[in-house]
Amino acid sequence: MLAKTFSGAVHGVEALSVEIEINASGVGEQTSVAIVGLPDAAVRESRERVRSAMGASGYLHPLGHTTVNLAPADIKKEGAAFDLPIAIGMIAATNQIEPEALADKLIIGELALDGSIRPTRGALPVAIHAKNIGKNRIIVPKTNAAEAGIVDGIEVIGVNNLKEAVDYLNGNLCIQPTSININKYYHEKRTPSLDLAEIKGQNLVKRAMEVAAAGGHNILMIGPPGTGKTLVAQRLPSILPLMDLEEALQTSKIHSIAGRLQANQPLIVERPFRSPHHTISDAGLLGGQSNPHPGEVSLAHNGVIFLDEFPEFKRSVLEVLRQPLESGEVTISRAAGSVTFPADFQLVAAMNPCPCGHYGSLQRECRCTPPQIQRYRSKISGPLLDRIDIHIEVLPISEKELMSKPDGEGSATIRERVVNARKIQTDRFARSKSNRNAAMNPKELQEYCVLDEDSRKMLKIAINELDLSARAYDRILRVARTIADLEENKAIAQQHISEAIQYRSLDRQLW
């Protein structure tokens, strides 16, 4: 008998339909199963999981030869999410489920040998796809039900095992659909957990972070160990504008595909903060492997990626950052095809001034030789440094600051100024591809960064005395434009240029 079930496969950050056709011919002396339609190893192995799960759940396996076709046949199918729809199709092919019960349902889930159902990746994009193609119900593992339940307009049925799924399809079991009030969840959970007010001292670094957040600028912090670089970086998401619902869904889809959504966290409402170790590979940072999955730069989409010990990362790893920093997305090409993942993030990097970390320190002596310091600093290429607008020196805090209570502004207060500056930029670039000052092209720099005579004189002196490069000149203009936006000034004034120069004065000293 021929039966058909419907499932979904994830390609990039979107899902596509997969029709699973089961032809249980009953012909042949031995029971065998052939799976066709470009299955990967995990899909081919599903026949053994399905056989065991069906037997453990009390259902008859089709006799003779059974053919399982995953259509469309020219797209590679990967993962164990097809276990449940294949098993249900086999049960329907042996008249243990009415075929009509499967017509309006999309099914995903991995089977254990005892018939229980394990969670699977990509339930959220598959649920969104099910709604788009007009499927009324989606059957998912119970653990994934909340994740899929944030999609309005379809019934999400969470099941614990194969028997529950079959009983539901046969009308012998009533399962209440899982539904999450996405607006309520979004508004209740989007309060940042960290606050800049918790940081003692480092007022100049906090100000640099505010400027970076307001203009979308990438930032590099340079200072000895123990000065609070990591603590400040971790709190950058708390001063960025809160994610809107669309951004939350985009981010959650990526984390769903990577299998990182928790059962009690169906929607990511805070901006991601990713901090990969410096031993990470380029595939781990960018995404890849034989079947491309999101890397750290995509998991940081709409958020922040923090690279501590910046020069300790492999040169090849750092160089792959150039594409996503430029375009906001990353394309991974393999023999089977190309996949594009979103990767619009803000880069925060931190490094020591030398291998031992104490170059220029008044407290401890640096024992590094000049060649060692030069080799350490040269690990960061010029083209990558071109994409970092702000370099800020992080100095040790004083004994008085260390012994006193934190007294700085809270993240909520700073975020208000950042949000207002972002709104000014949104209006400014309404007809442009740019959406932040950091992304201004040369033509926009000339149009929106006009300097008065005093500002031009100051910038000219800085270029000559600090030996600033052409790229530093452009970065100063971008940062000065952001500082002016924070003060709601239409024109860039001398004090804005002066502050922006502070964030580039390390060019001459370090590079």
N, C-alpha and C positions, 0 to 999 in steps of 0.2 A: 504494500500500500504506500502511496505517496502522501507525505505531510510537509507542511511548511510553517516555519516560525520566523520571527523577525528579531534582529538584534542590531547593535550599533558598534562601529569601530572608530577609534580616534585617530585622526590624521592631522598632525600639527596641533592646533588648539581647537579645531572643529571636529565634529563627529559626522559620520556618514552611515547610511543604511546598509545593512547586510541581511540578505535573505538566505535562510538556511533551509535547503531542500533535503528531505530525507526520503530515500527510496529503499524501503524494506522489501526486497523481492521475494524472500523466502526460498530462493533457489540456491542450491549448494549443500553439500554434506556437512561442511564445517561453518561455524559462525565466524564471520569476519566483517570488519568495518574499514572502508576506504574514505578518507577525507580529502577532498579536492577543492581547488579555489585559492591557490597560493597560501596555504597555511604555514606558519613557522613551527618550530619544534614544540613550543608550548601547546599550540592548537592540535598538532598531530598526536601529542600524548594524551589529549582529552579523551580519546576512545577508551583508554584504560580507566581513567577516573570515572567516566560515565558508566562504564560496565559495572564497576564496583559499587558506585552510588545507587544505581538502579536496583541491583541485587539486594543491597543492604536496606533499601526502602520498600522492598516487596513488589517490584515491578518486573515484568518479563522483558528480557532483552530480545530484540528481533532475531529470528532464526535465519540461517543462511547468510547470504552476502548483503550488506547494507552500504549504500553509497550516501555520503554526506557532502553536499555541494554548497560552498560559501560564495554567494554571488554579490557583487560583480567579481568575476574570476580574475580580472587583471590587476586587482589591488591586493597587496600583501596583507594578510590577517595575522595579528600577533596577540599574544596574551592568553590568559585562561578564562576570559569573560564569556567565551562562547560555550563553556561547559553546560551551563543550565539550559540555554535554548536548544542545544543539541540533544540533551537528555529528554527534554519535554517533547521535542520533535519525534524522537524514537518511541516515546510512550504513545504519542498520538498516532504514529504509523502502525502501532499494534492495537489500535482501537481502544486504548485505555483513557483517551481524552478526545472529546469531540473537536474536530478540526475548526469548527466555527468559533470556538472559544479563543482561538489564537489570532484571529484576523486583525483585531484592533489593539493588540498589545505588543510592546517591545520588551525584550527580556535580556538581562545580562546577569552574570554571576559565575563564580568559580566553585566547583564541587570538591568536597573532601571525599575520601573513600567510603565514609560512613553515611553519606548523603547530606551532611550539613553543608551550608553555603558560606563561603569565605568572602570577605569584601574584595572589591575590584577597583581598579583605577579608572578615572574618567566618567564616573556616574553623572556628574553635573553636566558636562557638555553633551553626553548622550541624552539626558533628560530634556535639555533645551532642544536638541535635534528632534526628539520624539514629538515635542509640541509643534515644531515647525512643519513636520510632515503630516500632522493630523492624527497621530496615534493618541487614543484617549487614555491609555493606561501604560505604565511601565512597571515591570516586576524586577526588583533589585534585591541584593542582600540586605538584611535588616540593618546592618551597620552602615550602609550607604543611603538608607531611606531619608534621613534628615538632610543630607547633602543634595539629593535629587528633589526633596520636598520643597526647596525654596523656589522651584520653578512653578509659577502660577498657571493654571489652565489644564493640568493633567493630573490624573490620580496616580500616586506613587504607592505601590504595594510592596512592603518590606517582608521578606520571608526568611525563616531561619534554616530551612532544609528543603529538600526536594519534595518530600511528601506534602508539606504545607503548600508548596506551589501548585502541585497537581490537584490537591483537594480544593484549593481556591478556584482553579480553572474549571473543575467539574461542578462547582457550586455547592460543595459539601462543607466549605469553611468560609466564614465571613471575616475578612481582614479589613480593619479600618484604615483608609488611606492616610499616609503621613503628609501633613501639610505644615509648613513653617510660614508664619507671618513675616515676610522678608523685611518690610518697612519697620515693623516693631523691633525685630532682632537687630537690624542695622542701627537704629537710633539708640538702643539700649547698650550695645556692646562697643561703640566706637570711641570710648574715652581712653586716651593714651595712658599707659601705666607708668611711664617715666617722666621726669620733670627736670628741666635745666636748673631750677631753683635748688636742686639737691647738690649741685656742684659748687665747691668752695673756690673763690677766686676765679682766675682765668677769664676776666671780663673781656679782654681783647679777643680771645678765641671764641667766646660766646657771641660777640658781635659779628665776627667773621662768619659763624654758622648762621646767624640771622640773615646776613647778606646773601650767603650761598642759598639758603632756603627761599628767599624772596625772588631771586633771579634764576633759580635752577642751575647754579654754578657748581661745577665739580671742585673739590677742595682737597688740598694736601697739607697735612699737619706734620711739622718737623720739630722734634724735641727729644730730650733724653727719656729713658724709661721712668715710669712713675709720675708723670706730670699730668695725667688725666686725659690723654688723647682718646682712649677707648671709651671712657665714661661720657665724654662730650659727644663723640660720634654716635653712641647708642641713643642719645636723646635728640638727634636731628629729626627723626620722624615725628616727635611730639610737637615741633614747631612748624612742620609742613601743613598745608591746608588739609583738612580732613577729607578722606576719600569719599566721592559721591557714590551713589548706588551702582552706576555703570562701571566705575573703576573697581569697585568691590567685586562685582561679578566677573570682570576680566581677570582679576588677580586670582579669584577663587577657582576659575576654570583651569588656570595653569597649575595651581597646587593640586587640584583634583587629578589632572593628568599624571602628575608626578607621584600621586598616591600619598600626599602629605596632609590632606584634610582629615581632621579627627572627627569621630562620631558626634562629639559634643560641640563641634565647630563647623557647622555647615557653610558658613560664609566668613571670609576674611574681611574684617571691617577696619583694621588698623594697617597703616602702610607697612609693608614688609621691611625687615632689617635682616640682611644676610651678611654673615661674616665668615667666609671660607678660610680654611687654614692655608698657609703659604705652600704647603706640599700638594695642593690640588693640581690635577692635570688640566690641560686645555679642554679636553672633552667634558670634564666635570664642571668647569667654569662656563663654557660656551653651550654645552649640551652635545649629545652625539651618541656614540656607540653604534653598533650595527643597525639597531632600530632607534632612531633619534628620539630622545626624551629631553624635557626642559633642563637646562643647566642652571647654575647659580644666578647668572645674569637675567634669566627669564623668571626665576623665582623671586627676583628683586623687582620685577616689573611694577611700576607705580610706587616704588619705594626707594630704599637705599641699599647699596652694597658697600661694605666696609672692608678694605684690604689693609690689615695691619701688617707691620714688617714688610712694607711695600717692595723694597729691593730684593727681599728674600724669595719672592715668587720667581719661577722660571721665566726667562726672557720670552719664550714662545707663548707662555700663558698670558703674560701681560700684553703681548702684541695682539692677541685675539680680541682684546677689549676695544680696539680701535673701531671696528665695524659697528657694534651696538652703540658706542658712544656717539658715533656720527649719525646713524640712521634710526636709532630707537628700536631696532629689531635685529634678529640674528638668523641667518640662513645656513642650514646644515645640509650639505650635499653628500649623498651616498650613492652606491651603485643602483639601489632601488628607486632613487628619486631625491628630490629636494623638499625640505620642510622648513617653514619659516615660523619662528616663535617671536612674540613681542618681547622687547627688552629695553623699555624706556625707564631707566633708573637714574639715580643721582649717585655719583661716585664720591666716596670719602676714603682717602688713603692716609696712612700714618707711617712715619719712618723715623729712625734715629738719624742724627747728623753724621754718624760714622759707625763702623762695625761694633765698637764697644759701647757707643751711645753717649759718650761724654765729651765730644769735641765742643770746645767753647764754654764748657761748664766751669763755674767758679768754685764748685764744691768738690769735684773729683777730677783727677788728672786723666787726660786722654792718652792712651798708649798706642794709638794707631799711627802707622807711618803714612806720609802723604800718598804714596802709591796705593796703599790699602784703601784710603778714603776715596781716592779717585775711582778705583775699580768698583767700590761699593755704590757710589753715586751714579756711575755710568751704566748701571744695570737698567736704569729707567731711560728709555729712548726719548729723543726729542719729539718725534711725532706723537707719542703718548702724552708727553708733558704739554704739548700744544693744546690738548683737550682739557687741561686742568686750569681753571681761571684764577683760583686763589691759592697762594702758598702762604701759610701762616706759621710763624715760629711759636712753639709752645714752651714756655719757660717754667721752671719749678716755682711753686707758690711759696710765699714767705711764711716764716714761722707764725706770724700774727694771724695770717689768713687760715693757716692749718689748724690753729687752736681755737678759732672763732666759729660761730655757727654760720651756715650759708645764709646770705642776705640778698641774693640776686633776684632778678625778675623771674616769674614763673613762665612756663612754656605757653600757657593759655594767653597771657598778655602779649608775648612776643608773636604768637601765631596770629593774633588780630592784625598786627602791622604787616606780617607776611601776606596774609590773605588780601589785605587792601592793596599791597604792591602788586600782587598777582592779578588782581582785577584791573588795575591800570594797564598792565601788559596785555591782558586779554583784549581790552578795548583797542590798544595800540596796534596789535597784530591781527585784528579781526579779518583782514583781507589778505593775510600772509600765511605762508606755511609755518613760520616761526610762531611759537606760543609763549616763549620766555626770552628774557634778555640774553641769556647764555647762547641762544640759537640764532642770534642776529647774523645776517649775511653782510658782506661789505657795503652793499647799497643801503641797507637799513642802518648800518653804523653811521654813514654819512648823513642820513636823513634825521635820525633820532638822537645823535650824540654831537650836536653842534656845541662848540666851546666858545666862551667869551675870551677876551684878550688876556685877562689875568690867568685863566685856566690854561690857556695855550702856553704862556710863559712858564708856568710851573711845570707843565708836562715836558716842555723842551729841556728845562734844567735837569729834571729827573732822568730823561733819556741820556743826556750827556754825562752826568755825574755817576749814575748807576750803571751805565753801559747797557741799557735795556734794549732788547731785540724788537723787531717789528711785530712779532707775535705778542710780546709783552704790552706793546702799545695798544693793540686791539683789545687785549684782555682788560687793560686798565679802563678803556672806554666802556666796555660792557659792564664792568663792576661799578663804575661811577654812575652809569645810567640806573642801575638797581638801587644804589644808595640814594640817589635823587628821588626815585619812586617811593622808597620807604618814608621819605620826608614830604611826599606829595608835591614835589617841585617839578614843573614842566621843563625847566632849564637845568643843565648841569653847571654847578657852581664850583668855585675854587676849592671849597672844603670837601666836596665830593671827590674831586681829583686827588686831593691830598690823602684822603683815607684810602682810596683805591690803590695809590702808589704803595702804601704800607703793605698791601697784600701781594706785591710783586718785588719788593726790595730784596727778597732772598734769591732772585735770579742771579745777581752778580756774585753773591756770597757762596751759593751752592752749586751753580750750574755754569 
